[in-house]
Amino acid sequence: MTFTTEELEEFITKYFMNSPVKNYSTENNTSIQFDLQQDFEKYNEESNKPIIEDIIFKYLESDSLTNDIEYQRDYLKNYEIHICLYNIEQTTRLPFIKYGLIENNKTYNFPSENMDMRPFIEIMENKNKIAPELENEEGELSSEIDIEFMNQINQIYKKYTTKELNNKECYKGFLENDNNQLYVFIDNTNEGNNLELEFCIIDEILNTGIIRNTPIHNNIIELFKNNIILQRMQTIEGIDIQFPKIGYICDLNDKNEYTNAFKNDKDNVYLIPPSISHDEYDDIYIFSSIPLTITNINTVNRFACFVENIETSTADDKDNLTFEENNILFYGLYEMDLFKEL
């Protein structure tokens, strides 16, 4: 006997969004497993439900994307490969996805290159010269197309990471739009970040459409809006896990006004983020939902913030809140494992 969907959702809300961060590990680079024995025992005592030892989170399972590059392919057309590198951030109370983009012509886009179609045409020409009865059952000729496709993906990958794409588990498949653009998804979680890439979260792609003051290419926005599988991580039972909101951490100036924090060096990351002693909310970390000034906006510190969760039983149980001042929405977070600098 296991939890129902409603019970599991209640458990995740109560013991993830109202408890410290857990240590967790990846499983085949596609799912994250938490050791929740003690929390489940506590939940079991309170609700008289059976104990489950772990919860697994998944993102872009192997069957959710296309993997057949040869299917109904016109090799006389020109195609463009976009490399969609994503990391699963694992240091917050809930995991979240962030994607690596590059700025080009004052717009953020995925790293991309035009596909070299000559090798594919040569493979198909050689295939047509072979008598049908000589083709094997394992699809060896088809695999030549796959190998060439992966070779070209690897060349683009190396250009931005200086590494070989050796782990087949990292390649998840691709999506294609009507403009002959192939969006190839690669789990780069265990490979480390590359300084040439600017990592953004799903909220910036779907809702704000910008990183600081630079727009995200509309093709990316449409891709994510049209493909729900890209938007959310889920439990193995299929329950959506909320993604964090983009926020800009605040401090108080000499006039007791909120100001955003800026970084002078790209590698500078807060060891101890500034907290504010608020008249109503006590000591709390406060984030503005938008930058408070356009001055030096390209160096403003961005954070992923977990807010707007399912209501808890009492107001005292909340460890995050939202409020408005001067027509600007602010997020208040009491625990450091509810936000992460990008």
C-alpha positions as CSV (number, residue, x, y, z in Angstrom):
1,M,0.0,0.0,0.0
2,T,1.3,3.5,-0.9
3,F,0.4,7.1,-0.5
4,T,-2.4,8.5,-2.7
5,T,-1.6,11.5,-4.9
6,E,-3.2,13.9,-2.4
7,E,-1.3,12.3,0.5
8,L,2.1,12.5,-1.3
9,E,1.5,16.1,-2.3
10,E,0.7,16.9,1.4
11,F,3.9,15.1,2.5
12,I,6.1,17.0,0.0
13,T,4.6,20.3,1.1
14,K,4.9,19.7,4.8
15,Y,8.3,18.0,5.0
16,F,10.2,19.6,2.1
17,M,8.9,23.2,2.1
18,N,8.9,23.3,5.9
19,S,12.0,21.4,6.8
20,P,15.8,21.7,6.2
21,V,17.4,20.6,2.9
22,K,18.1,16.9,2.5
23,N,21.2,15.3,1.0
24,Y,20.3,13.5,-2.2
25,S,22.0,11.8,-5.1
26,T,21.3,11.3,-8.8
27,E,20.2,8.0,-10.3
28,N,21.3,7.6,-14.0
29,N,21.5,11.4,-14.3
30,T,17.7,11.5,-14.8
31,S,16.2,11.2,-11.4
32,I,17.0,12.4,-7.8
33,Q,16.4,10.1,-4.9
34,F,16.0,11.4,-1.3
35,D,16.6,9.5,1.9
36,L,13.5,10.4,3.8
37,Q,13.2,7.5,6.3
38,Q,13.0,9.7,9.4
39,D,10.5,12.2,7.9
40,F,8.3,9.4,6.6
41,E,8.3,7.8,10.1
42,K,7.3,11.1,11.6
43,Y,4.5,11.5,9.0
44,N,3.5,7.9,9.6
45,E,3.1,8.6,13.3
46,E,1.0,11.7,12.7
47,S,-1.2,10.3,9.9
48,N,-1.0,6.5,10.4
49,K,0.2,5.9,6.9
50,P,2.6,3.3,5.7
51,I,6.3,4.2,5.5
52,I,8.0,4.8,2.2
53,E,11.8,5.1,2.3
54,D,12.4,7.5,-0.6
55,I,10.9,9.8,-3.2
56,I,12.4,9.9,-6.7
57,F,12.3,13.0,-8.8
58,K,12.6,12.7,-12.6
59,Y,13.1,15.1,-15.6
60,L,13.1,14.3,-19.3
61,E,12.9,10.5,-19.2
62,S,14.4,8.7,-22.2
63,D,11.0,8.2,-23.9
64,S,9.8,11.8,-23.6
65,L,12.0,13.1,-26.5
66,T,12.7,12.1,-30.1
67,N,15.7,10.0,-30.7
68,D,15.2,9.0,-34.4
69,I,17.1,11.5,-36.5
70,E,16.5,9.5,-39.7
71,Y,12.7,9.3,-39.6
72,Q,11.2,11.1,-42.6
73,R,14.3,13.3,-42.9
74,D,14.9,15.4,-46.0
75,Y,18.7,15.5,-46.2
76,L,18.6,18.3,-48.9
77,K,17.3,20.8,-46.4
78,N,19.4,22.9,-44.0
79,Y,19.1,22.2,-40.3
80,E,20.4,23.9,-37.2
81,I,21.4,22.1,-34.0
82,H,20.7,23.9,-30.7
83,I,22.5,22.4,-27.7
84,C,20.2,22.7,-24.6
85,L,22.5,22.0,-21.6
86,Y,20.7,21.8,-18.3
87,N,21.8,21.3,-14.7
88,I,19.7,19.8,-11.9
89,E,20.5,22.1,-8.9
90,Q,20.6,19.8,-5.8
91,T,21.5,22.1,-2.9
92,T,18.1,23.6,-2.2
93,R,15.2,22.0,-0.3
94,L,13.7,20.9,-3.6
95,P,15.7,20.4,-6.8
96,F,15.2,22.6,-9.8
97,I,16.3,22.9,-13.4
98,K,18.5,25.6,-14.9
99,Y,19.5,25.9,-18.6
100,G,22.7,27.4,-20.0
101,L,22.3,30.2,-22.6
102,I,24.7,32.4,-24.5
103,E,24.2,36.1,-25.4
104,N,24.4,36.9,-29.1
105,N,23.1,40.1,-30.7
106,K,21.7,41.3,-27.4
107,T,19.5,38.1,-27.1
108,Y,19.9,35.0,-25.1
109,N,19.8,31.7,-27.0
110,F,21.0,28.1,-26.8
111,P,24.5,27.5,-28.3
112,S,23.9,26.4,-31.9
113,E,25.6,25.5,-35.2
114,N,24.4,24.7,-38.7
115,M,24.3,21.0,-39.3
116,D,26.7,19.7,-41.9
117,M,24.5,17.8,-44.3
118,R,27.2,16.4,-46.6
119,P,28.1,13.4,-44.4
120,F,24.4,12.4,-44.2
121,I,23.9,12.7,-48.0
122,E,27.0,10.5,-48.5
123,I,25.7,7.9,-46.1
124,M,22.4,7.8,-47.8
125,E,24.0,7.5,-51.3
126,N,26.1,4.6,-50.1
127,K,23.0,3.0,-48.7
128,N,21.2,3.2,-52.0
129,K,24.1,1.4,-53.7
130,I,23.8,-1.7,-51.5
131,A,21.5,-4.5,-52.5
132,P,18.5,-4.8,-50.2
133,E,19.3,-8.3,-49.2
134,L,22.7,-7.2,-47.8
135,E,21.2,-4.9,-45.3
136,N,21.4,-6.4,-41.8
137,E,18.5,-6.7,-39.3
138,E,20.3,-4.6,-36.7
139,G,19.8,-1.4,-38.7
140,E,23.5,-0.8,-39.1
141,L,23.0,1.7,-41.9
142,S,20.6,3.7,-39.9
143,S,23.1,3.7,-37.0
144,E,25.6,5.5,-39.3
145,I,23.2,8.4,-39.4
146,D,22.9,8.3,-35.6
147,I,26.7,8.2,-35.2
148,E,27.2,11.2,-37.5
149,F,24.4,13.1,-35.7
150,M,26.1,12.4,-32.3
151,N,29.5,13.4,-33.7
152,Q,28.1,16.8,-34.7
153,I,26.4,17.2,-31.4
154,N,29.7,16.4,-29.6
155,Q,31.6,19.0,-31.7
156,I,29.2,21.8,-30.5
157,Y,29.3,20.4,-27.0
158,K,33.1,20.5,-26.9
159,K,33.1,24.1,-28.2
160,Y,31.3,25.4,-25.1
161,T,32.4,22.9,-22.4
162,T,35.9,21.8,-23.7
163,K,34.9,18.3,-22.8
164,E,33.9,15.2,-24.8
165,L,30.3,14.1,-24.5
166,N,31.2,10.5,-23.4
167,N,28.3,9.6,-21.2
168,K,25.4,8.4,-23.3
169,E,23.1,8.9,-20.3
170,C,23.6,12.6,-20.6
171,Y,22.0,12.8,-24.1
172,K,18.2,12.8,-23.7
173,G,17.0,13.3,-27.2
174,F,15.7,16.2,-29.3
175,L,12.7,18.3,-30.2
176,E,12.2,19.9,-33.7
177,N,10.2,22.9,-34.7
178,D,8.8,24.0,-38.1
179,N,11.9,26.0,-38.9
180,N,14.2,23.0,-39.2
181,Q,15.8,23.7,-35.8
182,L,16.7,20.7,-33.7
183,Y,16.9,21.3,-29.9
184,V,19.1,18.7,-28.4
185,F,18.8,18.2,-24.6
186,I,21.9,17.2,-22.5
187,D,22.0,16.6,-18.8
188,N,25.2,18.4,-17.8
189,T,24.6,18.2,-14.0
190,N,27.7,16.2,-13.2
191,E,30.0,18.0,-15.7
192,G,30.1,21.4,-14.0
193,N,29.2,24.8,-15.2
194,N,31.0,26.6,-18.0
195,L,31.7,30.3,-17.5
196,E,30.7,31.1,-21.1
197,L,27.1,30.1,-20.3
198,E,24.5,32.1,-18.4
199,F,22.3,29.8,-16.5
200,C,18.6,30.7,-16.2
201,I,15.6,29.0,-14.6
202,I,12.3,28.0,-16.0
203,D,10.5,31.0,-14.6
204,E,12.7,33.3,-16.6
205,I,11.9,31.4,-19.8
206,L,8.2,31.0,-19.3
207,N,7.2,34.1,-17.4
208,T,9.7,37.0,-17.5
209,G,11.2,36.3,-20.9
210,I,14.4,38.1,-20.0
211,I,17.7,37.6,-18.0
212,R,18.3,40.8,-16.2
213,N,17.5,43.2,-19.0
214,T,18.3,41.0,-22.0
215,P,15.5,39.1,-23.8
216,I,15.5,35.4,-24.2
217,H,14.9,34.4,-27.8
218,N,11.3,33.9,-28.7
219,N,11.9,30.4,-30.2
220,I,13.1,29.2,-26.8
221,I,10.0,30.6,-25.0
222,E,7.7,29.0,-27.6
223,L,9.5,25.7,-27.3
224,F,9.0,25.6,-23.6
225,K,5.4,26.8,-23.7
226,N,4.5,24.2,-26.3
227,N,6.2,21.3,-24.5
228,I,5.0,20.8,-21.0
229,I,7.7,18.1,-20.4
230,L,10.3,20.8,-20.4
231,Q,8.6,22.9,-17.7
232,R,8.5,20.7,-14.6
233,M,10.3,18.1,-12.7
234,Q,8.0,15.3,-11.3
235,T,8.0,12.6,-8.7
236,I,8.0,9.1,-10.0
237,E,4.3,9.1,-9.3
238,G,3.8,12.0,-11.7
239,I,3.2,14.8,-9.3
240,D,4.6,18.1,-10.5
241,I,7.2,19.9,-8.4
242,Q,7.0,23.6,-8.5
243,F,9.8,25.6,-10.1
244,P,11.3,28.5,-8.2
245,K,10.7,32.2,-9.0
246,I,13.4,34.6,-10.1
247,G,14.3,37.1,-7.4
248,Y,16.9,39.8,-6.7
249,I,18.2,39.9,-3.1
250,C,17.7,43.1,-1.2
251,D,19.5,45.1,1.5
252,L,18.7,48.4,3.1
253,N,20.5,51.6,2.3
254,D,21.1,54.6,4.6
255,K,17.6,55.9,3.9
256,N,16.1,52.5,5.0
257,E,15.1,51.8,1.4
258,Y,15.4,48.5,-0.4
259,T,18.3,48.2,-2.8
260,N,19.4,45.2,-4.8
261,A,22.9,43.7,-4.4
262,F,25.3,43.7,-7.3
263,K,28.4,41.7,-8.0
264,N,31.7,43.2,-9.1
265,D,33.2,39.8,-10.2
266,K,31.5,37.1,-12.2
267,D,32.8,34.4,-9.8
268,N,31.7,36.2,-6.7
269,V,29.0,34.2,-4.8
270,Y,27.5,35.1,-1.5
271,L,28.8,33.0,1.4
272,I,26.4,34.8,3.8
273,P,23.5,36.6,2.0
274,P,22.2,39.8,3.6
275,S,19.1,39.5,5.7
276,I,16.8,42.3,6.8
277,S,15.3,43.0,10.2
278,H,11.8,43.7,9.1
279,D,9.3,45.5,11.4
280,E,6.6,42.9,10.7
281,Y,8.4,39.8,9.5
282,D,11.5,39.9,11.8
283,D,14.8,38.7,10.4
284,I,14.2,37.6,6.9
285,Y,15.8,37.3,3.4
286,I,13.9,39.7,1.1
287,F,14.0,39.5,-2.7
288,S,12.4,41.8,-5.2
289,S,10.6,40.2,-8.1
290,I,12.1,42.7,-10.6
291,P,15.3,44.7,-10.4
292,L,14.8,47.9,-8.4
293,T,17.0,50.0,-10.8
294,I,18.3,49.8,-14.3
295,T,21.7,51.1,-13.2
296,N,24.3,48.4,-13.5
297,I,21.5,46.0,-14.2
298,N,23.8,43.5,-15.9
299,T,25.6,42.8,-12.6
300,V,22.5,42.5,-10.3
301,N,22.5,39.3,-8.3
302,R,19.9,36.8,-9.4
303,F,18.4,34.1,-7.2
304,A,16.1,31.2,-7.6
305,C,13.4,31.5,-4.8
306,F,10.9,28.9,-3.7
307,V,7.7,30.9,-3.0
308,E,4.0,30.5,-3.5
309,N,3.7,27.0,-2.1
310,I,0.6,25.1,-1.0
311,E,-0.9,26.7,2.1
312,T,0.2,25.1,5.3
313,S,-2.0,24.4,8.3
314,T,-1.3,27.7,10.2
315,A,0.3,31.0,9.3
316,D,3.1,30.3,11.8
317,D,4.2,27.3,9.8
318,K,5.1,29.4,6.7
319,D,8.7,29.9,5.9
320,N,8.1,32.0,2.9
321,L,5.7,34.9,2.1
322,T,5.0,37.6,-0.5
323,F,4.1,41.2,0.0
324,E,3.8,44.4,-2.1
325,E,5.5,47.8,-1.5
326,N,5.3,50.7,-4.0
327,N,3.6,48.4,-6.5
328,I,6.5,46.0,-6.5
329,L,6.1,42.3,-5.4
330,F,8.6,41.1,-2.9
331,Y,9.4,37.6,-1.6
332,G,10.3,36.9,2.0
333,L,12.2,33.7,2.8
334,Y,13.2,32.6,6.3
335,E,15.5,29.7,5.4
336,M,18.6,29.7,3.2
337,D,17.8,26.4,1.6
338,L,14.8,28.0,-0.1
339,F,16.9,30.1,-2.4
340,K,20.1,29.8,-4.6
341,E,22.2,32.3,-6.4
342,L,22.4,31.8,-10.1
